[in-house]
Amino acid sequence: MAEDTSIPVSIPKVVSRFARLPFDKRIAELGQKIWMSPRFSVDELDGNTRFIFSVPIRSKFQEQAPREFQILFHAKKTTWNQALQKAYVNAPGKKPIKDYINTVLYKLFCEALIILNTDTEGLAGDYTRFKEDFTANFRAASPRAPGRQSNPNKQQREIRLAKRRAILLPRMQELRKFVELLKRSGIKDEDALRDRVAAEFNDDWMSFVVNGTAFEKLLGDAIDGGIFNSSIAGKWAPWQLTLSVIRCEENVRNPRHLVSPRTIYRAIARGQSKLRDNRNK
């Protein structure tokens, strides 16, 4: 748990009474007020892999909620640290956090392996063969690694999404080139670009492009990893728009269970892995 060093030392004077503890939705509201986005890093120390999670405090939290800041991070800092350590060992649920974290890190490793397979697809040389052998050995030694074999419907969906990506990606690449050509010719207005694109591309997914929903919640690249909004005239890559169009299609297919960009990305990655396994059999 890391404090933001930009927080000033002086603490505003507050009424000296104990704050009422929040419940239900107020917990989430207070959490959003206190914490910034979690940070994650991994390194190696003496041959061991070390996972480091930290949750910085928002720099303006002290000003916006001085009483909560004083209770949690100033007057009772030692008590707060002890409470965190006790919660780590004795957190209620099916498993305490100290036991469950191994499962979480195992899933993290499996997801990282899937991403590794996807990002290194097509590399030439001995590394590709090594990657395939390593993946096969990992799955043989750890049957739980895929974690999804017991649900055939989910596997079929992942394969379907992977095949859909293979169909859409070339068209998105053509769309990107067409938009850039229009922009170089002087057409940069958003509405004008949409009209020209709609006239050129008669695809079933074009409605998501024309109405703009395909440019909402685009998945960022491997560097920033965030979610951003764009427009047809903005910055977007063909693979990003491909994932977004598939997400829109899936949300129309099942509006009661909306999916996120990352969910689509992971499902497609698993589907691609299954397709490769089927080809290698």
C-alpha positions as CSV (number, residue, x, y, z in Angstrom):
1,M,0.0,0.0,0.0
2,A,1.8,3.1,-1.1
3,E,1.1,6.7,-0.2
4,D,1.4,9.5,-2.8
5,T,4.4,11.5,-1.8
6,S,2.8,14.6,-3.3
7,I,0.3,14.8,-0.4
8,P,1.3,17.8,1.8
9,V,2.3,17.3,5.3
10,S,-0.1,19.8,6.9
11,I,-3.5,18.4,7.7
12,P,-6.6,20.6,7.7
13,K,-8.3,21.0,11.1
14,V,-11.4,18.9,11.3
15,V,-14.2,18.4,13.8
16,S,-12.9,15.8,16.3
17,R,-15.5,13.1,16.1
18,F,-15.4,9.6,14.7
19,A,-16.7,9.3,11.1
20,R,-19.6,6.9,10.4
21,L,-18.3,3.9,8.5
22,P,-19.7,3.6,5.0
23,F,-21.6,0.6,3.6
24,D,-22.9,-0.7,0.3
25,K,-22.5,1.9,-2.5
26,R,-20.7,4.3,-0.3
27,I,-17.9,1.9,0.0
28,A,-17.4,2.1,-3.8
29,E,-17.8,5.9,-3.8
30,L,-15.2,6.2,-1.0
31,G,-12.8,3.8,-2.7
32,Q,-13.0,5.9,-5.9
33,K,-12.3,9.0,-3.9
34,I,-9.3,7.5,-2.1
35,W,-7.4,5.3,-4.6
36,M,-5.8,5.9,-7.9
37,S,-5.5,3.1,-10.5
38,P,-3.6,0.1,-9.1
39,R,0.0,-0.3,-10.3
40,F,1.5,-3.6,-11.1
41,S,5.1,-4.6,-11.8
42,V,7.1,-7.8,-11.9
43,D,10.8,-8.4,-11.5
44,E,13.3,-11.1,-10.5
45,L,15.2,-11.1,-7.3
46,D,17.8,-13.8,-6.5
47,G,16.2,-16.1,-9.0
48,N,12.6,-15.6,-7.7
49,T,9.8,-13.8,-9.5
50,R,8.4,-11.0,-7.5
51,F,4.9,-9.6,-8.1
52,I,4.4,-6.1,-6.8
53,F,0.9,-4.5,-6.5
54,S,0.5,-1.0,-5.2
55,V,-2.5,1.3,-4.9
56,P,-1.5,5.0,-4.6
57,I,-3.6,7.5,-2.8
58,R,-5.2,10.3,-4.8
59,S,-3.2,13.5,-4.3
60,K,-6.4,15.6,-3.6
61,F,-7.9,13.0,-1.2
62,Q,-6.6,14.8,1.9
63,E,-8.3,18.1,0.8
64,Q,-11.6,16.5,-0.3
65,A,-12.0,14.1,2.6
66,P,-9.8,15.3,5.5
67,R,-11.6,13.3,8.2
68,E,-11.2,10.0,6.3
69,F,-7.6,10.8,5.5
70,Q,-6.8,11.5,9.1
71,I,-8.5,8.2,10.3
72,L,-6.8,6.0,7.7
73,F,-3.4,7.4,7.0
74,H,-2.3,9.8,9.7
75,A,-3.3,9.5,13.3
76,K,-3.8,5.7,13.1
77,K,-1.2,4.8,10.5
78,T,0.1,1.9,12.7
79,T,-3.3,0.6,13.4
80,W,-4.2,0.7,9.7
81,N,-1.1,-1.3,8.8
82,Q,-2.0,-3.9,11.4
83,A,-5.6,-4.1,10.1
84,L,-4.3,-4.7,6.5
85,Q,-2.0,-7.5,7.7
86,K,-4.8,-9.1,9.7
87,A,-7.2,-8.9,6.8
88,Y,-4.6,-10.5,4.5
89,V,-4.5,-13.6,6.7
90,N,-8.1,-13.7,7.9
91,A,-10.2,-12.2,5.2
92,P,-13.7,-14.0,5.2
93,G,-14.7,-16.0,2.2
94,K,-14.1,-19.5,0.7
95,K,-10.4,-18.9,1.1
96,P,-8.3,-16.3,3.0
97,I,-6.4,-13.9,0.7
98,K,-3.1,-15.5,1.7
99,D,-4.3,-18.8,0.2
100,Y,-6.3,-17.4,-2.7
101,I,-3.6,-15.2,-4.0
102,N,-1.7,-18.3,-5.4
103,T,-4.8,-19.1,-7.5
104,V,-5.0,-15.5,-8.8
105,L,-1.3,-15.4,-9.7
106,Y,-1.6,-18.8,-11.4
107,K,-4.5,-17.4,-13.6
108,L,-2.4,-14.3,-14.3
109,F,0.5,-16.6,-15.5
110,C,-2.0,-18.5,-17.8
111,E,-3.3,-15.2,-19.3
112,A,0.3,-14.0,-19.8
113,L,1.1,-17.2,-21.6
114,I,-1.9,-16.8,-23.9
115,I,-0.9,-13.2,-24.7
116,L,2.7,-14.4,-25.3
117,N,1.4,-16.9,-27.9
118,T,-0.7,-14.2,-29.6
119,D,1.9,-11.4,-29.6
120,T,4.7,-13.7,-30.9
121,E,2.6,-15.4,-33.6
122,G,4.5,-15.7,-36.9
123,L,8.0,-15.0,-35.5
124,A,10.7,-16.8,-37.6
125,G,13.5,-18.8,-36.3
126,D,13.9,-21.4,-33.5
127,Y,12.0,-19.3,-30.9
128,T,8.6,-20.1,-32.5
129,R,9.2,-23.8,-32.2
130,F,10.5,-23.3,-28.6
131,K,7.3,-21.4,-27.7
132,E,5.1,-24.1,-29.1
133,D,7.0,-26.8,-27.2
134,F,6.9,-24.8,-24.0
135,T,3.2,-24.2,-24.3
136,A,2.5,-27.9,-24.9
137,N,4.6,-29.0,-22.0
138,F,3.0,-26.4,-19.7
139,R,-0.5,-27.6,-20.6
140,A,0.5,-31.3,-20.2
141,A,2.0,-30.7,-16.8
142,S,-0.8,-28.3,-15.7
143,P,-4.2,-29.5,-17.0
144,R,-5.9,-26.5,-15.3
145,A,-3.8,-24.0,-17.3
146,P,-6.5,-23.5,-20.1
147,G,-9.1,-23.4,-17.3
148,R,-11.9,-23.5,-19.8
149,Q,-12.0,-27.1,-21.1
150,S,-15.1,-28.0,-19.1
151,N,-17.3,-25.6,-21.0
152,P,-17.7,-26.6,-24.7
153,N,-20.1,-23.7,-25.4
154,K,-17.5,-21.2,-24.2
155,Q,-14.9,-22.8,-26.4
156,Q,-17.1,-22.7,-29.4
157,R,-17.8,-19.0,-28.8
158,E,-14.0,-18.3,-28.5
159,I,-13.3,-20.1,-31.7
160,R,-16.2,-18.2,-33.4
161,L,-14.8,-14.9,-32.3
162,A,-11.3,-15.8,-33.4
163,K,-12.7,-16.7,-36.9
164,R,-14.7,-13.5,-36.9
165,R,-11.5,-11.5,-36.2
166,A,-9.7,-13.2,-39.1
167,I,-12.6,-12.0,-41.4
168,L,-12.9,-8.5,-40.1
169,L,-9.2,-7.5,-39.7
170,P,-8.4,-7.3,-43.5
171,R,-11.5,-5.1,-44.0
172,M,-10.5,-2.8,-41.1
173,Q,-7.1,-2.5,-42.7
174,E,-8.7,-1.4,-46.0
175,L,-10.9,1.0,-44.0
176,R,-7.9,2.6,-42.4
177,K,-6.2,3.1,-45.7
178,F,-9.4,4.5,-47.3
179,V,-9.8,7.0,-44.4
180,E,-6.2,8.1,-44.6
181,L,-6.6,8.6,-48.4
182,L,-9.7,10.8,-47.8
183,K,-7.9,12.9,-45.2
184,R,-4.9,13.5,-47.5
185,S,-7.3,14.7,-50.2
186,G,-8.6,17.3,-47.7
187,I,-11.7,15.6,-46.4
188,K,-11.3,15.7,-42.6
189,D,-14.8,16.5,-41.4
190,E,-16.2,13.6,-39.3
191,D,-19.6,13.6,-40.9
192,A,-18.2,13.8,-44.4
193,L,-15.8,10.9,-43.7
194,R,-18.6,8.7,-42.4
195,D,-20.7,9.4,-45.5
196,R,-17.9,8.5,-47.8
197,V,-17.0,5.4,-45.8
198,A,-20.7,4.3,-45.7
199,A,-20.9,4.6,-49.5
200,E,-17.7,2.7,-50.1
201,F,-18.1,-0.2,-47.6
202,N,-21.3,-2.2,-47.7
203,D,-20.5,-4.5,-44.8
204,D,-22.9,-5.7,-42.2
205,W,-20.8,-4.0,-39.4
206,M,-20.7,-0.6,-41.0
207,S,-23.6,0.7,-38.9
208,F,-21.4,0.5,-35.8
209,V,-18.8,2.7,-37.6
210,V,-21.3,5.2,-38.9
211,N,-23.1,5.7,-35.6
212,G,-19.8,5.9,-33.7
213,T,-20.3,3.1,-31.3
214,A,-17.4,1.2,-32.7
215,F,-15.1,4.0,-31.7
216,E,-16.2,3.9,-28.1
217,K,-14.1,2.0,-25.5
218,L,-11.3,1.0,-27.8
219,L,-8.6,-1.1,-26.2
220,G,-5.3,0.6,-25.9
221,D,-2.0,-0.9,-27.0
222,A,0.4,-3.0,-24.9
223,I,2.2,0.1,-23.6
224,D,-0.7,2.1,-22.1
225,G,-3.2,-0.8,-21.8
226,G,-6.1,1.6,-21.2
227,I,-9.5,2.2,-22.7
228,F,-10.1,5.2,-24.9
229,N,-12.6,6.8,-27.2
230,S,-11.9,8.0,-30.7
231,S,-13.6,8.8,-34.0
232,I,-13.3,7.8,-37.6
233,A,-11.0,10.8,-38.1
234,G,-9.0,10.1,-35.0
235,K,-6.3,7.7,-34.0
236,W,-7.2,4.0,-34.1
237,A,-5.5,0.9,-35.4
238,P,-7.3,-1.8,-37.5
239,W,-6.9,-4.4,-34.8
240,Q,-8.5,-2.0,-32.2
241,L,-11.5,-1.3,-34.4
242,T,-11.8,-5.0,-35.2
243,L,-12.1,-5.9,-31.5
244,S,-14.5,-3.0,-30.9
245,V,-16.8,-4.1,-33.8
246,I,-16.8,-7.7,-32.5
247,R,-17.7,-6.3,-29.0
248,C,-20.6,-4.3,-30.5
249,E,-21.8,-7.4,-32.4
250,E,-21.7,-9.5,-29.2
251,N,-23.5,-6.9,-27.2
252,V,-26.3,-6.8,-29.8
253,R,-26.3,-10.6,-29.7
254,N,-26.8,-10.6,-26.0
255,P,-27.7,-7.2,-24.6
256,R,-28.3,-8.5,-21.1
257,H,-24.7,-9.5,-20.7
258,L,-22.5,-6.7,-22.1
259,V,-18.9,-7.5,-22.6
260,S,-15.8,-5.3,-22.2
261,P,-13.0,-4.8,-24.6
262,R,-10.6,-6.8,-22.5
263,T,-13.1,-9.7,-22.4
264,I,-13.3,-9.8,-26.2
265,Y,-9.5,-9.6,-26.5
266,R,-8.9,-12.5,-24.1
267,A,-11.7,-14.6,-25.7
268,I,-10.2,-14.1,-29.2
269,A,-6.7,-14.9,-27.9
270,R,-7.9,-18.2,-26.5
271,G,-9.9,-18.9,-29.6
272,Q,-6.8,-18.4,-31.8
273,S,-4.8,-20.7,-29.5
274,K,-7.5,-23.4,-29.9
275,L,-7.5,-23.0,-33.7
276,R,-3.7,-23.4,-33.7
277,D,-3.9,-26.5,-31.5
278,N,-6.6,-28.0,-33.9
279,R,-4.4,-27.4,-36.9
280,N,-1.4,-29.0,-35.2
281,K,-3.2,-32.2,-34.3
